[in-house]
Amino acid sequence: MSDESSAGHVGHPGFSTDEDDPEKGFVTDQDVLTDVDDEPPPELGEAPASATVVIPEREVGPEADLSVLDIRPTPGAPHEYHFPPFERARLGNGLTLLTAHLPGRPLLAAQLVIPGGATAEQPELAGVTALTARALTEGTARLDAIAFVEEAERLGAELHAETGWEALSCTLEVPRSHLAPALGLLAEMALEPRFPADEVDRLREERLNDLLQARADPRRRAERVFPETIYDPASRYSRPLGGVDGTVRRIGREAVVERHAASLDPAAASLVVAGDLTGLDVPRLVEERFSAWQAGRAAERNEHGRPHPAGVRVILVDRPGSPQSEVRIGHIGLPRRTPDFHAVAVLNGVLGGTFSSRLNRLLREELGYTYGVHSSFEMRRGAGPFVVRTGVETDVTVPAIVETMGVLRAIREAEVESAEIELLRDYLVGIFPLRFEGSAAVAGALAGLVIFELPDDELDRYRPSIAAVEAGQVLEAARRYVRPHEASIVVVGDAARIEAPLGAADLGPLEVVPADIVGA
């Protein structure tokens, strides 16, 4: 699931929008290895000038066969894996309950999914759902903000509220021994928030200051301009999840209260609980704490990502003196519910979604233009963007764009080689189980099924479906969903050095945006 979010966190409020962390997920979790002994072993003497490791003959014998060192290990067959089974139930007020029993995981996770995220907002109040989510953790009708935090800490619980394009979510992590009172606290946060006027004002000012800071960050500036370039201005997808200056300034307590009330329909909501549920009557616990939530209004969602009427464009946002350029290339992509989702996943991995991708091999390894380049299909209920992201030195901005466009065209022209597709399929199949080691990850995945209205067996079918993707399916997906002839380009960099070669490259109609334009 790819659903950008803006979150509030009990005790540690945070605020991230879709322009904040566009490359989220392209980091490793490997530890950094360091030498703990600066002195070489006495018997080895000083290290040789070359990179060859010298092993004393007395340690291996004069006739030792070291040819085994020339054989690279190969991955074995993946172990069988099934996504944890889960059950559905419908409570008296219409709330859907999903439970996943995960033996041996005493830290439980719960996620309340309320449909109607940023796509349900009024255009003039873009960002109100994100601000509402942040304000949910600022106290309840019974507890002020400090008392709320203290109550959560006594239970060893963490409570968050976040919004994405499709839904507002309230999440909980708590030891199983404290599930009952923690569910009560979750219900209070979601259904009876206090929304103090002074806190709403503070959160609004924080967002406005955040927008000012974003204008000084070329990466975030590019993330802001790119959706404005490919989507119709009337589309909610054209603006950041957290709103823009002109809309955020209109948001006060009244707007937040109204936005919260507009989404409170238990019949449209779902609660996911995952972890070791041995001996816990979860349906009863939930019924006791959420039964007072009665029918309300269901949020309306506008999920249509209409293209910009100007068509393909090249936008150069001037950043005088910048030594680097931030580059975004892409167009409107596809929604999450697409029949060839698995072929697209393999396609993106081959193209630019992994470190060994074509784009990264060319621009980083072969040409040395960048430290990294990534592509992604950001799937939502509506058609999210397809985008290639990278940052390059100013002098190679145009060559990097030209090479990227060449890779996008080439992926459509011939089938992916068998070795390339096998490597990517093995990686996706192998990494999949590691994503669900914790209760929160399982709950989040089940929430994704709810948000995107996917079949219950979607997650269990993922690995065999990926393993079955063939080169012909990848080529078909590339020709359908990678459309370089429809791709717009956004560059944030020094126009004095980039404008002339960018115009000469004939990549599309060029528009230069001065550095002081607030809307850019």
HUDA-V460586 format. One record per residue. N is the residue number from 0. RES is the residue in one letter. PHI is phi in whole degrees, 0 to 359 (none if undefined). Layout:
# HUDA-V460586
N;RES;PHI + N;RES;PHI
This chain:
# HUDA-V460586
0;M;none + 1;S;242 + 2;D;222 + 3;E;298 + 4;S;220 + 5;S;238 + 6;A;232 + 7;G;244 + 8;H;225 + 9;V;302 + 10;G;89 + 11;H;222 + 12;P;298 + 13;G;231 + 14;F;211 + 15;S;232 + 16;T;239 + 17;D;293 + 18;E;268 + 19;D;279 + 20;D;224 + 21;P;294 + 22;E;256 + 23;K;302 + 24;G;103 + 25;F;258 + 26;V;244 + 27;T;258 + 28;D;248 + 29;Q;278 + 30;D;288 + 31;V;276 + 32;L;272 + 33;T;230 + 34;D;284 + 35;V;256 + 36;D;225 + 37;D;283 + 38;E;266 + 39;P;289 + 40;P;304 + 41;P;303 + 42;E;287 + 43;L;268 + 44;G;69 + 45;E;283 + 46;A;294 + 47;P;294 + 48;A;292 + 49;S;277 + 50;A;272 + 51;T;287 + 52;V;273 + 53;V;262 + 54;I;253 + 55;P;306 + 56;E;300 + 57;R;294 + 58;E;274 + 59;V;242 + 60;G;87 + 61;P;292 + 62;E;244 + 63;A;294 + 64;D;265 + 65;L;260 + 66;S;296 + 67;V;300 + 68;L;291 + 69;D;276 + 70;I;265 + 71;R;281 + 72;P;294 + 73;T;242 + 74;P;291 + 75;G;274 + 76;A;294 + 77;P;295 + 78;H;292 + 79;E;294 + 80;Y;217 + 81;H;231 + 82;F;300 + 83;P;306 + 84;P;293 + 85;F;216 + 86;E;237 + 87;R;245 + 88;A;214 + 89;R;242 + 90;L;278 + 91;G;300 + 92;N;271 + 93;G;99 + 94;L;294 + 95;T;272 + 96;L;245 + 97;L;245 + 98;T;235 + 99;A;236 + 100;H;274 + 101;L;239 + 102;P;304 + 103;G;83 + 104;R;241 + 105;P;287 + 106;L;275 + 107;L;273 + 108;A;230 + 109;A;229 + 110;Q;220 + 111;L;264 + 112;V;254 + 113;I;247 + 114;P;300 + 115;G;102 + 116;G;271 + 117;A;294 + 118;T;290 + 119;A;264 + 120;E;282 + 121;Q;286 + 122;P;306 + 123;E;286 + 124;L;239 + 125;A;304 + 126;G;106 + 127;V;291 + 128;T;291 + 129;A;297 + 130;L;290 + 131;T;299 + 132;A;298 + 133;R;295 + 134;A;282 + 135;L;300 + 136;T;272 + 137;E;264 + 138;G;116 + 139;T;235 + 140;A;301 + 141;R;267 + 142;L;236 + 143;D;283 + 144;A;301 + 145;I;292 + 146;A;295 + 147;F;296 + 148;V;297 + 149;E;296 + 150;E;297 + 151;A;296 + 152;E;295 + 153;R;297 + 154;L;271 + 155;G;67 + 156;A;252 + 157;E;240 + 158;L;239 + 159;H;229 + 160;A;222 + 161;E;213 + 162;T;232 + 163;G;234 + 164;W;293 + 165;E;255 + 166;A;203 + 167;L;256 + 168;S;235 + 169;C;244 + 170;T;239 + 171;L;218 + 172;E;233 + 173;V;201 + 174;P;300 + 175;R;300 + 176;S;292 + 177;H;244 + 178;L;298 + 179;A;301 + 180;P;293 + 181;A;292 + 182;L;298 + 183;G;298 + 184;L;291 + 185;L;298 + 186;A;296 + 187;E;300 + 188;M;299 + 189;A;282 + 190;L;253 + 191;E;231 + 192;P;290 + 193;R;276 + 194;F;50 + 195;P;301 + 196;A;301 + 197;D;292 + 198;E;287 + 199;V;299 + 200;D;298 + 201;R;296 + 202;L;295 + 203;R;296 + 204;E;294 + 205;E;298 + 206;R;294 + 207;L;296 + 208;N;294 + 209;D;298 + 210;L;295 + 211;L;296 + 212;Q;296 + 213;A;297 + 214;R;293 + 215;A;272 + 216;D;255 + 217;P;299 + 218;R;295 + 219;R;289 + 220;R;297 + 221;A;296 + 222;E;294 + 223;R;286 + 224;V;284 + 225;F;302 + 226;P;297 + 227;E;296 + 228;T;279 + 229;I;262 + 230;Y;257 + 231;D;301 + 232;P;303 + 233;A;279 + 234;S;281 + 235;R;297 + 236;Y;292 + 237;S;281 + 238;R;242 + 239;P;299 + 240;L;303 + 241;G;274 + 242;G;86 + 243;V;242 + 244;D;307 + 245;G;295 + 246;T;272 + 247;V;295 + 248;R;298 + 249;R;276 + 250;I;274 + 251;G;232 + 252;R;301 + 253;E;300 + 254;A;294 + 255;V;293 + 256;V;299 + 257;E;295 + 258;R;295 + 259;H;296 + 260;A;296 + 261;A;288 + 262;S;250 + 263;L;272 + 264;D;232 + 265;P;298 + 266;A;292 + 267;A;260 + 268;A;263 + 269;S;220 + 270;L;241 + 271;V;252 + 272;V;231 + 273;A;224 + 274;G;139 + 275;D;283 + 276;L;260 + 277;T;305 + 278;G;77 + 279;L;258 + 280;D;270 + 281;V;298 + 282;P;304 + 283;R;294 + 284;L;300 + 285;V;290 + 286;E;302 + 287;E;296 + 288;R;260 + 289;F;241 + 290;S;294 + 291;A;288 + 292;W;281 + 293;Q;252 + 294;A;307 + 295;G;220 + 296;R;275 + 297;A;263 + 298;A;291 + 299;E;271 + 300;R;241 + 301;N;253 + 302;E;250 + 303;H;270 + 304;G;265 + 305;R;279 + 306;P;289 + 307;H;294 + 308;P;297 + 309;A;284 + 310;G;75 + 311;V;293 + 312;R;218 + 313;V;241 + 314;I;252 + 315;L;249 + 316;V;269 + 317;D;290 + 318;R;224 + 319;P;306 + 320;G;80 + 321;S;293 + 322;P;283 + 323;Q;228 + 324;S;238 + 325;E;266 + 326;V;238 + 327;R;230 + 328;I;228 + 329;G;168 + 330;H;201 + 331;I;294 + 332;G;261 + 333;L;213 + 334;P;282 + 335;R;295 + 336;R;277 + 337;T;231 + 338;P;295 + 339;D;254 + 340;F;305 + 341;H;290 + 342;A;295 + 343;V;293 + 344;A;299 + 345;V;293 + 346;L;305 + 347;N;294 + 348;G;297 + 349;V;292 + 350;L;287 + 351;G;196 + 352;G;270 + 353;T;226 + 354;F;295 + 355;S;269 + 356;S;292 + 357;R;298 + 358;L;298 + 359;N;291 + 360;R;298 + 361;L;285 + 362;L;286 + 363;R;266 + 364;E;284 + 365;E;274 + 366;L;261 + 367;G;67 + 368;Y;279 + 369;T;208 + 370;Y;279 + 371;G;183 + 372;V;220 + 373;H;222 + 374;S;242 + 375;S;202 + 376;F;257 + 377;E;269 + 378;M;275 + 379;R;228 + 380;R;295 + 381;G;264 + 382;A;284 + 383;G;278 + 384;P;278 + 385;F;259 + 386;V;213 + 387;V;252 + 388;R;240 + 389;T;197 + 390;G;232 + 391;V;225 + 392;E;295 + 393;T;305 + 394;D;295 + 395;V;250 + 396;T;302 + 397;V;292 + 398;P;304 + 399;A;295 + 400;I;294 + 401;V;298 + 402;E;295 + 403;T;298 + 404;M;299 + 405;G;295 + 406;V;294 + 407;L;296 + 408;R;290 + 409;A;294 + 410;I;294 + 411;R;269 + 412;E;262 + 413;A;210 + 414;E;293 + 415;V;293 + 416;E;296 + 417;S;300 + 418;A;297 + 419;E;292 + 420;I;286 + 421;E;295 + 422;L;300 + 423;L;289 + 424;R;297 + 425;D;299 + 426;Y;295 + 427;L;296 + 428;V;292 + 429;G;288 + 430;I;278 + 431;F;302 + 432;P;297 + 433;L;292 + 434;R;284 + 435;F;235 + 436;E;281 + 437;G;251 + 438;S;299 + 439;A;296 + 440;A;294 + 441;V;295 + 442;A;298 + 443;G;296 + 444;A;294 + 445;L;293 + 446;A;299 + 447;G;297 + 448;L;300 + 449;V;292 + 450;I;299 + 451;F;263 + 452;E;53 + 453;L;265 + 454;P;297 + 455;D;298 + 456;D;267 + 457;E;303 + 458;L;286 + 459;D;287 + 460;R;274 + 461;Y;301 + 462;R;297 + 463;P;298 + 464;S;291 + 465;I;294 + 466;A;297 + 467;A;271 + 468;V;294 + 469;E;253 + 470;A;301 + 471;G;296 + 472;Q;292 + 473;V;295 + 474;L;296 + 475;E;298 + 476;A;295 + 477;A;298 + 478;R;292 + 479;R;273 + 480;Y;246 + 481;V;252 + 482;R;235 + 483;P;301 + 484;H;289 + 485;E;251 + 486;A;279 + 487;S;268 + 488;I;232 + 489;V;239 + 490;V;232 + 491;V;249 + 492;G;186 + 493;D;281 + 494;A;298 + 495;A;300 + 496;R;258 + 497;I;255 + 498;E;304 + 499;A;298 + 500;P;294 + 501;L;292 + 502;G;293 + 503;A;292 + 504;A;287 + 505;D;55 + 506;L;266 + 507;G;143 + 508;P;302 + 509;L;261 + 510;E;234 + 511;V;260 + 512;V;258 + 513;P;301 + 514;A;298 + 515;D;265 + 516;I;283 + 517;V;294 + 518;G;289 + 519;A;269
